[in-house]
Amino acid sequence: MTGVQLYRELVALPYAKPLVGWSLLARLPLGMTPFALLLLVRGEGDGYGTAGLVVAIYVVALGLAAPVRGRQVDRRGPAPILRLGALTYPACLALIVVLALLDAGAPALAVAAVAAGFVHPPIGSAVRIVWPRIATGDLRSTAFAFEAAVQEVFFVVGPLLAAVLATVDPVLAVAGAGLASLVGTMGLARLRPIREMPPSREGGAGLAGALGSPGVRTVVLYATAIGVSFGAVELAMPAFAEERGARELGGIALGCFAAGSLVGGLVAGMRPPRDDLRRFLAGAIALAIALAGLQLAISLPTLALLAFVAGLPIAPTVAALYLAIDRTATQGTAAEAFAWFGTAVSVGFALGSAVSGTLVEERGVRWAFGLGAAVALGAAVVGWLRRETFRAERSRPRAEPLLKAPPGGLEPPT
C-alpha cells in the first residue's frame, strides 16, 4: 500500500481514531500553557523579562521531568502514570489560577509553574510505545510519520486557543489548559491499548536507562543539535520581520515553518521507507540545505515561502528517528527513550534561542539564520558518522499487536 490508502487503513484500525483524538486534546497544553503563563504574568503587571523567566523555568522543568516520567511508564505501564498526571497537572494549574487571583506575585507563580512542569503527564511517550501495538508493517511507519506531523497542530492551535481565552481573562487560558489535560489524558488512559500495555522494565537496563543504547544516544545528540537550529531560526524570523517594520507579522513565517513540517510529515506517511536510516540521513541533509535557503529571504513573503520549504523535511526526519528509537531502544526503556528525544530538542531550542538573540543584536539576522543551518549540517554529519548505531536491533521482544476491538465498541469517539 502507498498514498492515501495507508492513512485510510491506519484510521480504520481499532482504537486508532480515539488514540489520535484523545492524545491531541491531552497535548494541547504543550502549546497553551507557556503562552498562557506569559499572558498571565504580564496581566499581573510584571514585565516581559519576568514573564519570560517564569515560562523558561516551566519549560526547563517539563524537559527535565520527561525522561523520569518515561521511565515510570516503562516500569509501571502507561495507564497509572497517565491517570496520576491527569489529576496532578491540572491541580498545579488550578493553583496557579488561585495564586493569580490572590495577587501572590511572580515568584509564587514560578514555583507553581515548576511543579506543573514536573508532573505533566507523559502523553507523547505513551502514545509512541502504543502505536506499534496497533499498527504493524508499513502502517507503523505511517503512524510515526503522522505522529511527527500532528505535533505541529497543538503547537499552533494551542497558543491561538490560549490567546482567545485570554481576551476574556488570562486565568481562563491557564484554566483551559488544565481542563484540556484532565479530559484528554483521562480519555486516553481509558483506551484498551493503554490500559493493557504491560510494564516493560524489569531491571537490567542499568543506571543509564535508555541512554545505554548507542542508537538512542545518537538520536539524542541529533535532537539536541537540531533543537539549537530551531531555536536560532525561530527567533530570527520575528527579528527579520521587525527589521522591516512589521514585527507582529513574524508569526506568519513561524506558522509557515510549522505548516511545512505538517505537510512533509503527511506526505512521508504515504510512502513508508524501505530504510529509515536512509530517510533520516536524506532528511537531515535536506533540512540543513533548506535552512541555509532562509538567507535568500528579501521580504516577508519570500521568508514565509522559504520557511514553508524549510519545514518540509522536519517531520519526515523526526518520523525516521521515532522508528530508530522503536527499533534500537533496549528492553524496558522505550518510553524513556522517546521522552529523551523531546527533552533534547527543548534543551537545544533554549540554547539556540539564547545564542541567536545575541547574534541578532550584535551581527544581524543573517548570522542567526546561518547558525541554524550550520548546526543542522553538523548534526547531519554526526548522524552519518554514527549511522551504524541505528542498525542494531533491540534485544527486547515487541508487545503483541492488539488489533481486535471488544464487542460494543470503545470509549467516546473523537
Number of C-alpha atoms within 10 A of each C-alpha: 12 13 15 14 10 20 19 10 14 22 16 11 17 20 24 19 15 19 24 18 16 25 22 24 22 28 25 26 28 19 22 26 27 24 24 28 27 22 23 25 24 18 16 16 12 14 12 13 11 17 24 18 14 24 22 18 16 23 24 17 20 25 23 19 20 29 25 18 26 28 24 20 29 27 20 16 22 31 25 15 22 26 18 15 24 28 19 20 24 24 20 22 26 21 19 25 22 14 16 20 12 9 12 13 15 21 11 15 24 22 15 21 27 20 20 26 23 23 24 27 30 30 27 20 26 29 21 21 24 20 23 22 18 23 23 16 9 18 23 19 27 29 27 29 30 26 25 25 28 20 20 22 16 20 18 17 15 24 21 15 20 28 19 13 18 20 11 10 14 26 24 19 29 27 22 24 28 26 21 21 29 23 16 21 27 21 23 30 23 18 18 18 25 23 14 14 21 16 15 21 21 11 11 10 16 9 9 9 21 29 21 16 23 18 27 28 21 25 27 23 19 26 26 26 27 30 26 29 31 28 27 32 29 23 23 26 26 22 22 25 21 14 11 13 10 13 14 11 17 21 15 18 24 23 18 21 27 26 21 25 29 28 22 24 29 25 20 26 30 21 17 24 17 10 10 21 22 15 21 26 18 15 21 27 21 21 24 23 16 21 26 21 18 24 17 11 16 11 11 19 12 14 25 23 16 23 29 24 23 24 25 28 27 26 31 32 28 25 26 26 29 25 21 24 28 23 20 25 28 26 21 24 30 29 34 27 32 29 28 28 26 22 25 22 24 24 20 24 25 20 20 27 22 15 17 29 20 12 19 19 11 10 12 17 25 18 18 30 27 20 24 27 27 17 22 29 23 17 23 24 16 15 22 18 11 16 17 13 20 23 15 15 14 17 12 16 10 14 14 10 14 20 15 10 13 9 6 6 10 14 13 11 12 12
